[in-house]
Amino acid sequence: MIGTHATTKAELQQIILAQLRGLAPEADLNDLRPHDDIRETLEIDAFDFLNFLIALNKETGVEVPEKDYGRVSTLESLATYLLAHM
C-alpha cells in the first residue's frame, strides 16, 4: 500500500495505468485520455473492472463501493476519487 503523505494525482494515475496494463496488456493505454470511459475505451467487462478496483484497493487502501462505480469511470475521476478517500 502506498503512503498517503506523498501521493499526488499524477502518482495515482500512474498506479491506475499500471493496474490497467496488467488487466488489459493488449490495450494501447496511450489511447486512454483522462476523461475517456475506462471500460468503454479498453473494452473491459464488469467482472474485470471489479478485479481492477480490488487490485487498486490493495495498492492504495481505498475501497470503492458499488454505489460509487459511476463516479470512477475515467482516469481523471478515479484518481480524484482515490486521492479524496486516502
C-alpha positions in Angstrom: 0.0 0.0 0.0 1.3 3.5 -0.8 1.9 6.2 1.8 -0.8 8.9 1.8 1.5 11.8 2.6 3.4 11.8 -0.7 0.7 10.8 -3.0 -0.3 13.1 -5.8 -3.0 12.7 -8.5 -0.2 12.1 -11.1 1.2 9.3 -8.9 -2.2 7.8 -8.6 -2.8 8.0 -12.3 0.5 6.0 -12.8 -0.7 3.4 -10.3 -4.1 3.2 -12.2 -2.3 2.8 -15.5 0.0 0.1 -14.1 -3.1 -1.9 -12.9 -4.7 -1.4 -16.3 -1.6 -2.7 -18.1 -1.9 -5.9 -16.0 -5.6 -6.2 -16.7 -5.5 -5.4 -20.4 -1.9 -5.9 -21.7 -3.0 -5.8 -25.3 -4.6 -2.4 -24.9 -2.8 0.7 -26.0 -3.0 2.9 -22.9 -1.8 5.9 -24.9 -5.3 6.0 -26.4 -6.8 6.5 -23.0 -7.3 10.2 -22.3 -8.1 11.5 -18.8 -11.8 11.9 -19.4 -12.4 8.7 -21.5 -14.5 6.0 -20.0 -12.1 3.3 -19.0 -14.4 0.3 -19.5 -15.6 1.5 -22.9 -12.2 2.6 -24.3 -10.4 -0.5 -23.1 -13.4 -2.9 -23.6 -13.3 -4.1 -20.0 -16.3 -6.1 -18.8 -17.9 -5.7 -15.4 -16.0 -8.6 -13.8 -12.6 -7.3 -14.9 -13.5 -3.8 -13.8 -14.3 -5.2 -10.3 -11.0 -7.1 -10.2 -9.3 -3.8 -11.3 -10.9 -2.0 -8.4 -9.9 -4.7 -6.0 -6.3 -4.5 -7.1 -6.4 -0.7 -6.7 -7.8 -1.2 -3.2 -4.8 -3.5 -2.3 -2.4 -0.9 -3.8 -3.9 2.3 -2.3 -6.0 1.1 0.7 -9.1 2.8 -0.8 -12.2 0.7 -1.3 -14.7 1.9 -4.0 -18.2 0.8 -3.0 -20.5 -0.3 -5.8 -22.6 2.8 -5.4 -19.6 4.9 -6.5 -18.7 2.9 -9.6 -20.2 5.6 -11.8 -18.0 8.2 -10.1 -14.8 6.4 -11.1 -15.3 5.7 -14.8 -12.4 7.8 -16.1 -8.7 8.0 -15.3 -9.2 11.6 -14.0 -12.3 10.8 -11.9 -10.8 7.7 -10.5 -7.5 9.4 -9.5 -9.5 12.3 -7.9 -11.7 9.8 -6.0 -8.8 7.8 -4.7 -6.9 11.0 -3.6 -10.0 12.3 -1.8 -10.5 9.0 0.1 -6.9 8.4 1.2 
